[in-house]
C-alpha cells in the first residue's frame, strides 16, 4: 500500500515550480493560443467544443485526489485538517469539472493544449492529493490556527470572485455567439482579469491554509500561468475597444 515519500513530494513540487518558470518564459510575451488569443479559423480541425474540453481537462484534478481520499486504507481519520483541505481542493475542481463546462459559451479549445492541460491536471491533482492524504501532519487544533482560518477565508473569497466573474463573462454572450465584449460589473470594474485575480487569491489562500510546499508551488504556477494571460487580455481589450475604461488595470485592482 502507499506511504509518504517526502523526497517524492519535494521532487514533484520542485518540478512544478520549474514548470511555472517555463510557463512564464513561454507566455510572458506571447499569450497561450486559446480563446481570444487564437488566430481565427486558422486551424478549423484539431479542436474540441469548449464544454467537452474543459470537462475532460479538469476532471483528473477532481478525480485523482477524490480517489486518493476515498481509497486510502486504513482511512485517515486524524487529523481533521488533512481531509478538510483535500475536500476544499476537490470542491474547487468539482465546480470546474461538473458545473463550469456545462455553462461555458467559450470557443472550441485546441486539442494540443487540451492534451497538456490534462497531463497537468493529473500531475497536480496527484501531488496535492498525495501530499494531503499521505504526508501532511497538522496539530489537532490546526482548524483554529490563524494560517488555517486566514487561508480558508482567502480561499473562499477568491473562489467567490472567480465564480462570480466567470458568470459575468458568460453573460456577455448569447448561446452560440463567439464575439468579445467589454466585461462590466463586479471586479471587472477595476481589472480586466477579474476571474484570474479570484483564482490566484484562491490558491494563495489554499497555500496558506495548508502551509505546504506543494500548495505554494501550485499557487506560484497559477500566478505564472494566468497572471501573464490577464495582461494579454488587457492589451487585447485596449487595442480592440477605443472606449475601454481607462482606469481599469490588468490583474490587481488599482496597482497593475
Ligand atoms: N486550465 C489551469 N504549459 C488551463 C488550460 C490551459 O485550469 O503547455 C491551467 C486550468 C493549460 C493550463 C491549464 C496549464 C498549462 C498549459 C495551458 C495550455 C498551455 C500550457 C497546458 C490546465 C502549457 C507548459 C508549457 C508548462 C506545459 O471563446 P473564449 O474561450 O475566449 O470565451 C471565454 C469567455 N470570455 C468572453 N466572452 C465574451 N466577451 C469577453 N470579453 C470574454 N472574455 C472571455 O469567458 C471563456 O468561455 C470564458 C473565460 O475566458 P478567459 O479567457 O477569461 O479564461 P480561461 O483562460 O478560459 O480560464 C477559464 C477559467 C478561469 O476561471 C481561470 O481562472 C481558470 O479557468 N484557470 C485557467 C487556467 C489555469 C488555471 C485556472 C490555474 O492555473 N489555476
Boltz pocket constraint, residues with backbone or C-beta under 6 A from the ligand:
constraints:
  - pocket:
      binder: B
      contacts: [[A, 19], [A, 20], [A, 22], [A, 23], [A, 26], [A, 32], [A, 34], [A, 35], [A, 36], [A, 50], [A, 57], [A, 58], [A, 104], [A, 105], [A, 106], [A, 107], [A, 113], [A, 116], [A, 117], [A, 118], [A, 120], [A, 121], [A, 162], [A, 166], [A, 169], [A, 170], [A, 172], [A, 173], [A, 178], [A, 179], [A, 180], [A, 181], [A, 182], [A, 183], [A, 195], [A, 196], [A, 199], [A, 218], [A, 221], [A, 222], [A, 223], [A, 225], [A, 226], [A, 229]]
      max_distance: 6.0
